[in-house]
Amino acid sequence: METRDEGRSPRWLLTAWGATRLLLLLFVLKVLVFPGPDVTSDVSVIYRGWCEILRTGTFPLDDVTWQYPPAAAFAVLSPGLLPFLTYATAFFVLACAVDLAVLALLRHAGRGAGRSPRGAWVWVVGVPLLGPTVYARYDVMVTAVAVAALLAAGRHPRVAGALAALGALLKVWPALVLLGMRGRGPWVGAAVSGAGLAALFAVTMPGAFAFLTFQSERGTEVESLGALVFHVARHFGWQGEVLLNYGSVEFLGPYVGAVSTVALVLSALGFGWLLLWRLRAARFAAHTAADAAFVAVLVFTVTSRVISPQYMVWLVGLAAVCRCYRATRMRVPAALVLAATPVTALEFPVLFADVVASTPLGIALLVVRNGLLVAATLIGARALWHGTRRRTPAARSERLTTPRPTDTPAVAP
């Protein structure tokens, strides 16, 4: 029976992946219409415009919406690999191909003792729940690099470090996957590869790190946790406004700066806690690196001034890696993230007008989605802390003296 189930599982997995990804492609290619604003304009207009500038050998320095590290140029230029297709179509096809590569990595990682195929299923189910936004942003490519880094950590630590560095130069957050990796290998690999690639960009292309200035000037985006303050305040006479600012829809007006500062403080406190965890962690298992990366990115997400829908792609990918390990402590947080994905698709793009207008429905969607993410963060952080702390002598003694079910003497019939 087990052999038949194992043989059937890949077929069901590929069938589910193929059916859901075909639907995503039909949406981004506009064969089918997805409710809400067009999410593909970022690719067909913004990315394509950046691509034309990047081909001249410089970054888009006059465009404040360029808020990405220099290796993002690889993703923006990647449709050139398929010159027989239009820019947007090539981008969507490549995004789908990368999606399949992630599935292959997770499927391979889920085989063997102590592993589980559920990680691959988390990816297959979670990605389409986010809607066509997944293929209309380059975050699926960044997530693929982060997933590969985590899965390489056990046997190829320097490769894992190099991949983490590449990911960080694509979109910063993959640097967090280093947090739970043991030994010097990943850090050496990251330092050498990251420094080399950064120096190459700095020397060959002007404005490689201009994104740092653009990022620092962002405000509170309407989908973030802090934005809930202003969504509610608008119903009590708050005089601010909602405008497109630095490439996202943000609140502008009284007290926005204060809320943004609070978000930055919370991020600093969150990363301080992560550093404390790393210094005090005493027990590392095969799944610890994935668990730590998942929690770290959750902390980054919920305390950020911006929670764009594509951030959920990162969390789904890391949740999938965690679920490749049977012993992971992230089962509940991963389930909460999966529950948050369809709510995210509802708040953007389906009902984004309600979010922007701060209607009761729009606020309710944000409360549910952000509440699920906060709960996942708190539960995941607690599980990570207790799962890696050093056992006290009393706890070890109790564990050794407590009989297991298999140790209990059988009662004679």
ZADREN-868313 format. One record per residue (C-alpha): residue in three letters; x, y, z. Coordinates in pm, whole numbers, plus 50000, padded with zeros to 5 digits. Layout:
N
ALAXYZ;...
REM end
This chain:
413
MET500005000050000;GLU502795024550092;THR504565017349763;ARG501445025249563;ASP500895057649761;GLU504505068349705;GLY504175061249334;ARG500875079649311;SER502015110349505;PRO504305125249236;ARG501575121348975;TRP499015139349192;LEU501595165549279;LEU502485173048917;THR498845172048810;ALA497875197349078;TRP500865219148993;GLY500135218148621;ALA496445226248658;THR496935255148899;ARG499885270048709;LEU498045268348379;LEU495325288848543;LEU497865314448667;LEU499355317348318;LEU495915322248165;PHE495325350648411;VAL498625368948353;LEU498345364347976;LYS494825379048004;VAL493105349547844;LEU491055349348163;VAL490295380648365;PHE491145381248735;PRO489015404848945;GLY490495438049054;PRO493165460548903;ASP495585446948644;VAL498565432248831;THR500635426448517;SER501395463148449;ASP504445461248676;VAL505995437448424;SER504725451748096;VAL505375488148190;ILE507725492248488;TYR510025462048448;ARG510185466748074;GLY511145503348119;TRP513855494048366;CYS515115467648126;GLU515665493547854;ILE517695515048095;LEU519715485648233;ARG520705475847881;THR522555509047855;GLY524835498948143;THR523335519348425;PHE520605515948687;PRO517395536748670;LEU518765564348894;ASP516005589048812;ASP513225565048910;VAL512475564249284;THR510455532349236;TRP513735513949174;GLN514225502049531;TYR516055469549477;PRO519635457249524;PRO521815455449211;ALA521335418449131;ALA517655425849067;ALA518955435748726;PHE519345398548648;ALA515605392848701;VAL514585423648504;LEU516865414448213;SER515985377348221;PRO513235378947952;GLY516055384947708;LEU516725347547737;LEU513545342147533;PRO513895367847253;PHE511195351347042;LEU508555362047298;THR507385396347402;TYR508975409647722;ALA505955403447945;THR505195368847806;ALA508825358347845;PHE508825370448205;PHE505685350548289;VAL507065319048126;LEU510335322348317;ALA508455327948643;CYS506515295848578;ALA509735277048501;VAL511305289148827;ASP508135278749010;LEU508605243448870;ALA512265243548974;VAL511245251649332;LEU508805222649325;ALA511575199349206;LEU513865210949489;LEU511165205949750;ARG510135172249612;HIS513735160249628;ALA514215174549976;GLY511115156650103;ARG512485121950028;GLY514395101150281;ALA514425094050652;GLY512955121750862;ARG511665140150555;SER508135146750431;PRO506485153450091;ARG504215178950259;GLY506705206550187;ALA506135202549814;TRP502395202749869;VAL502605235150068;TRP504225251149763;VAL501765236249514;VAL498765247849717;GLY500065280649857;VAL501305297649541;PRO498055297849338;LEU496095309849642;LEU497925343049599;GLY496545347449250;PRO498345360448940;THR500465384949141;VAL502915356249193;TYR503915355748826;ALA503725393548788;ARG506595400549028;TYR510145387149041;ASP509775374849400;VAL509265338849293;MET512815340049152;VAL514205353849477;THR512315327549675;ALA513825300249457;VAL517345311849548;ALA516475312849921;VAL514925277949908;ALA518005264349731;ALA520265280349992;LEU518405264250283;LEU518315230150119;ALA522055231650039;ALA523065241250393;GLY523465205950525;ARG525865191750265;HIS527225222350088;PRO527505250650343;ARG529635273750129;VAL527295269749834;ALA524425277750068;GLY526225309350179;ALA526915319849821;LEU523255314749730;ALA522165334950035;ALA524445363349924;LEU523045362249573;GLY519535363049717;ALA520405392749937;LEU521655411549632;LEU518385403149459;LYS516075415049739;VAL517855417350078;TRP515655393750281;PRO517365360750177;ALA520315371350394;LEU518105360250685;VAL518405323750581;LEU521955324350722;LEU520625329851074;GLY520165293451170;MET523035278150971;ARG525865263351175;GLY529575265951116;ARG531725291150937;GLY531195277250587;PRO527915295250504;TRP529195328250637;VAL532475325550450;GLY530675316350130;ALA528255345550176;ALA530985370850256;VAL533225361449964;SER530465358249706;GLY528525388549826;ALA531565411249840;GLY532755400149499;LEU529395404649330;ALA528725438049501;ALA532145451149399;LEU531545440149041;PHE528275459449025;ALA529745490149195;VAL532615491748945;THR530735483648624;MET527305500048669;PRO526655534648816;GLY524035537149092;ALA524225501049207;PHE523325510349565;ALA521075540349511;PHE518185518549630;LEU519315523849990;THR518355560649973;PHE515045553849803;GLN514085527450061;SER514845550450355;GLU512285575950231;ARG509315552050217;GLY506285557450441;THR503545534950578;GLU501995513750304;VAL498225507850323;GLU498495470050368;SER500995470450654;LEU500275463451017;GLY500895499751115;ALA498495511650847;LEU495575497651048;VAL495975527451281;PHE495135551350997;HIS492465529650840;VAL490545531751168;ALA491525568251232;ARG489975578750899;HIS486585569951046;PHE487235593751336;GLY488275624351141;TRP491955618651067;GLN492935643750799;GLY495595624450610;GLU495355609950261;VAL496255579450054;LEU498605585049761;LEU500895565849530;ASN504285573249684;TYR507665557249603;GLY505985530049402;SER503355519449657;VAL500055532149791;GLU500875548750123;PHE499325569850394;LEU500555605750409;GLY499645630750677;PRO499735636851054;TYR501445610351267;VAL502465588650971;GLY506105595551047;ALA505595584851408;VAL503975551851308;SER506765545251057;THR509315551651332;VAL507525527251561;ALA507685501151284;LEU511435506451252;VAL511845503051630;LEU509825470851629;SER512005457551347;ALA515115465651549;LEU513665448551856;GLY512675418451650;PHE516125414651502;GLY517615419851846;TRP515535390551968;LEU516715369651674;LEU520335377851759;LEU519725368252123;TRP518165335652010;ARG521195327951794;LEU523605334852079;ARG521655313252325;ALA520615284952093;ALA522315252952203;ARG520645225252006;PHE520575225151627;ALA518725198751426;ALA518465193951052;HIS515345215451042;THR516625243951260;ALA518025264950975;ALA514685264150791;ASP512685271051108;ALA514925300551199;ALA514735315250847;PHE510945312450846;VAL510625330051182;ALA513135357051084;VAL511245365550765;LEU507955365750956;VAL509475391051198;PHE510735411750905;THR507305410750739;VAL505015419651029;THR507225448251153;SER507835462950808;ARG506355496150694;VAL505285477350381;ILE503545443650343;SER503165438949970;PRO501235408149849;GLN504395393349698;TYR505945391050046;MET503645361250096;VAL505545342449825;TRP508625343550049;LEU506695329950345;VAL505035302150145;GLY508445291350012;LEU510065290750356;ALA507045273450510;ALA507375246950239;VAL511035241050328;CYS510115237350696;ARG507455211650612;CYS510015190650426;TYR511225180250774;ARG508975158250985;ALA510485172151306;THR509885208751221;ARG508275230051491;MET506655252651232;ARG503545232251152;VAL501095256951306;PRO502845288551176;ALA503015273150828;ALA499275265450841;LEU498565301350950;VAL500595314950658;LEU498675292550418;ALA495425305450567;ALA496635341150510;THR497345335950139;PRO493755336050004;VAL492945365650230;THR495895383650073;ALA494525377049725;LEU491195391449837;GLU492715423449974;PHE494905426549664;PRO493875427749392;VAL490245416749427;LEU489065441849689;PHE491965466149687;ALA489585495349629;ASP487995487449966;VAL491415486750131;VAL492405520249983;ALA489065535550085;SER489295520750438;THR485835505350415;PRO484785481550693;LEU485315452250455;GLY488795464250359;ILE489765469150723;ALA488385434850816;LEU490475418050546;LEU493635435050673;VAL492835426251034;VAL492395389650943;ARG495455387250715;ASN497805406850940;GLY496405389751249;LEU497225355751102;LEU500775367251027;VAL501255381451377;ALA499975348951529;ALA502315328751306;THR505235350751414;LEU504575347751787;ILE503895310351779;GLY506895304051554;ALA509225325151770;ARG508155306752085;ALA508605272751919;LEU512035282351785;TRP513215295052125;HIS512075264652322;GLY513105239852053;THR516765250252056;ARG517445259452418;ARG519735237852629;ARG517915212452842;THR518405215753215;PRO519665185053408;ALA516205181453565;ALA514505181653225;ARG516955156053087;SER516435133753389;GLU512665135953358;ARG512865127852987;LEU515035097253052;THR512905083753338;THR509505089353173;PRO508475056253012;ARG507715056652644;PRO504665038652510;THR506905011652361;ASP508695007352697;THR505514999452891;PRO505344962352978;ALA502644943852796;VAL499834929953005;ALA499314892952958;PRO495924884252816;
REM end
